[in-house]
Amino acid sequence: MFVSFSAQQLTIGLIEKLSQTTVITYDQLKTGICRLCEDIDDIQLDIPNVYEQLQNLVQQLEQKKIINHDVIANLPLKGRKRLTSGDK
């Protein structure tokens, strides 16, 4: 599945506005991201590139100073499996 640039920017704008108006607190945002990370393997069944999308989203949130680096440090990293001639 492909997330368009504008959809991602709208998501970031929404999170930014909710944070600025204290509709959600930093702790709630951090908890939500952590819960997403806990279920990411299951989510990947439906959205194969969820790791890349999440990393991109969180990096942009950090650039806008909405979240701190501690959230990025706890993100799961999943590399792509590379097939070699011995793999089936």
SEDREN-729136 format. One record per atom (N, C-alpha, C): x, y, z. Coordinates in steps of 0.05 Angstrom, whole numbers, plus 32768, in hexadecimal, padded with zeros to 4 digits. Example, Ala and Ser with C-alpha at 12.3 -4.5 7.8 and 13.67 -1.06 7.14 Angstrom:
<atoms>
81087F8E809C/80F67FA6809C/81087FBE809C/81017FD3808E/81117FEB808F/81028001809D/
</atoms>
This chain:
<atoms>
80117FE98000/800080008000/801280198000/8009802D7FF3/801880457FF0/800A805D7FFE/8018806B800F/800C8082801C/8016809B800D/800480AB8004/800C80C37FF5/801980D78007/802980E87FFA/803780FD8009/8023810F8017/800D8116800A/7FF981288016/7FEB811B802E/7FE68101802D/7FD980F38043/7FEC80F4805B/800580F08056/801880F0806C/801B810C8078/801B81208067/801C813C8071/800381438081/7FEC813A8078/7FD3813F8087/7FD4813180A2/7FDF811980A4/7FE2810B80BD/7FF4811A80D0/800A812380C5/801E813380D6/8011814D80DF/8002815A80CE/7FF5817380D5/7FE0816F80EB/7FD1815980E9/7FBD815280FD/7FCB814D8118/7FE0813D8118/7FEE81368131/7FFA8150813D/80058161812C/8011817A8135/7FFB818C8142/7FE4818F8135/7FCF819F8140/7FC48194815A/7FC0817A815B/7FB6816D8174/7FCA8170818B/7FE481708185/7FF88174819A/7FF9819181A3/7FF781A38191/7FF981C08198/7FE181C881A9/7FCA81BD81A3/7FB281C581B2/7FAD81B381CA/7FC081A281D0/7FC0818F81E7/7FA7817D81E7/7F9C817881D0/7F87816481CE/7F93814981D5/7FAC814581CC/7FBC812D81D4/7FD6813781E0/7FDF812A81F5/7FF881318202/800F812281F4/8027812B81FB/803F811D81F0/803F810081F9/803880FB8212/803880DF821C/802380CE820E/800C80D98207/7FF880CA81F8/800280C481DC/800F80D781CF/801A80D381B5/803080BD81B5/804180BF81C9/805780AB81CC/804B809081D1/8037808E81E3/802A807481E8/801D806981D0/8010807A81C0/8003807081A7/801780658193/802E80738191/80438069817E/804E804F8189/8052804D81A3/805C803481AF/8049801D81AA/802F802281AD/801B800D81A9/801A8004818C/801E8017817A/80208011815D/80387FFF8158/804E80058165/80677FF58162/80637FD8816C/80537FD58182/804E7FBB818D/803F7FA98179/802D7FB5816A/801C7FA68157/80257FA7813A/803D7FB18136/80467FB7811B/80497F9E8109/80507F878115/80537F6F8106/80387F6680FB/80237F69810B/80087F638101/7FFE7F7780EC/80047F9080F0/7FFD7FA580DD/800B7FA080C2/80237F9680C3/80337F9180AB/80257F7D8098/80157F6C80A3/80067F588092/7FF47F67807E/7FE97F7D8087/7FD77F8D8076/7FE57FA38067/7FFA7FAE8074/80097FC58069/80277FBD8068/80307FB18053/804B7FA78052/80617FBB8057/805D7FD48050/80727FE88054/806E7FFA806D/80607FEF8081/80597FFE8099/8072800780A8/80887FF880A8/80A0800080B6/80AB801A80AA/80AC801B808F/80B680338082/80A4804B8086/808A80468085/8077805C8089/8079806780A6/807B805580B9/807D805E80D5/8097806D80DA/80AD806380D0/80C6807180D3/80C6808D80C7/80BA808F80AF/80B980A980A1/80A780BC80B1/809080B380BB/807E80C380CA/808B80CD80E4/809880BC80F2/80A480C3810C/80BC80D68107/80CB80D280F2/80E180E480EC/80D7810080E6/80C1810280D7/80B6811C80D1/80AB812A80EA/809F811A80FC/809481258115/80AB812F8126/80C281218125/80D9812A8135/80E481448129/80E58146810E/80EF815E8101/80DE81778109/80C48172810C/80B281888114/80B1818C8132/80C2817D8140/80C5817F815D/80AA8178816C/809B81668160/8083815C816D/808981458180/809D81358178/80A6811F818A/80C48122818D/80CF811581A2/80EB811581A7/80F980FC819B/811380FC819B/812280E68190/811E80CC819F/811680CD81B8/811180B481C7/80FC80A381BB/80E980AE81AD/80D5809E819F/80E180908187/80F1809D8178/80FE80918161/8111807B816A/811F807F8180/8132806B818A/812480508190/810A80518197/80FB8039819E/80EC802D8187/80EE8038816F/80E0802D8158/80EC80128150/80DC7FFF8148/80E67FE6813E/80F17FEA8122/81077FDD811D/81137FDF8102/81107FC380F5/81077FC380DD/81057FA980CF/81117FAC80B4/81267F9E80AF/81337F9F8095/81257F8D8082/81297F928069/811E7F808055/812F7F678053/81227F518050/81307F37804C/813B7F368030/81547F32802E/81617F308014/81647F12800D/815B7F0B7FF6/815D7EF07FED/81787EEB7FE0/81837ED47FE7/819C7ECC7FDA/81977EB47FCA/81AA7EAB7FBB/81A67E947FA9/819F7E7B7FB9/81A67E797FD2/819F7E617FE2/81847E627FEE/81767E797FEE/815B7E7B7FF9/81467E707FE6/81317E677FF2/811A7E5D7FE2/81017E6C7FE9/
</atoms>
